[in-house]
Each structure stands twice: as structure tokens, then as C-alpha cells.
Amino acid sequence: MKFYIEEIRYCGPDGRTDKYIDFDRFEITTEPTRTNMTGEVCLDGWLGMYDDVTRYAHGVYDSLAAADYAIQNLLSDEYRLDDEPSEFPDVLAVYRPGRLPPMSDETLGIWLQDVDVPADADNAALRRQAKDLASELEDMGVSVSVVRIWLCLESLRDDARAELED
């Protein structure tokens, strides 16, 4: 039996929404990877794109262990293995990029509603607060960049300032 690696990535405009935030993945399958237009077997390279989803082949392997090792090399130490089995019987394992699952913009916005952001906070204070919040989220098991949090905090601060001016 041979094992194949397929990378599946969302490349559309809604990448940080709940539907697509954790969409990207690498799958180990027992079926050869095929191009989406002709259906030809393609073992390495671009397979095609459909509906804002692009697919790539990353080789054929003689053992599941060799395919696992190849994915670990592709993703270095920043990956996680899905706990739930795939809905497709030929998919044996699904790896997702990132040590922790990311948080969507919608979920981050909801989570930040309870965060106190003073109208007089300067950028340095917002950066410190963003770092603290990123650590707190990591402790909760999700990943959000400090920059994304900082931008949200700036927006909340600007809203607080606008309310004071009214």
C-alpha cells in the first residue's frame, strides 16, 4: 500500500471567518492525488483550485510513518493532528498548521467585548495589554497574534474616545 500527502488551503477572501479560520490542512490518504480538471494522478505539485480552495500534492510514501515524518518536516514543530477521523475513508490522518487552533475575527470580537480599554490608553499600553491577552488566549488553547489583538484594542479605544466626544 502507498500513502499520499495532499495539502488543502483556503485562499479566498473570508480566511479569518469561523467557517475558514482552521480550514488549511495536510491529509495522508491511500488514494493517489489527482488534478481537479483532468483527474490525472499528480504526485508532486499544484493539483488545482475550485471554489477558493487550492490543493497541492506532496509525494508518495511506502509507509504511513514515512508520510507522517514528511508532514512533520513540512510543518516543522508547528502542527497538530486532528483527533476526529475524516469523513472520507481513504484519509488516514489530518494535520493542521499551528501548535494551537486559531481564533476567528468574529470570536475574537465577542471575546474582547468584556475587555476594558480606556479611552486615554496610549499605544504602548495597548501593546502590553495585547501581549497579556494573547498569553491568556494561549492558556485557553487558542492562538491569536498580538498584532490582531492590538488592532482590535486600538479600534475599541477609538470607539471609547468617540463616545467621550459625543
HELIX and SHEET records of a PDB file:
HELIX    1   1 LEU A   64  LEU A   75  1                                  12    
HELIX    2   2 ASP A  105  LEU A  112  1                                   8    
HELIX    3   3 ASN A  123  ASP A  139  1                                  17    
HELIX    4   4 VAL A  146  GLU A  165  1                                  20    
SHEET    1   A 6 ASP A  44  TYR A  50  0                                        
SHEET    2   A 6 VAL A  53  TYR A  61 -1                                        
SHEET    3   A 6 PHE A   3  TYR A  10 -1                                        
SHEET    4   A 6 ARG A  25  THR A  29 -1                                        
SHEET    5   A 6 VAL A  91  PRO A  97 -1                                        
SHEET    6   A 6 TYR A  79  LEU A  81 -1                                        
END                                                                             
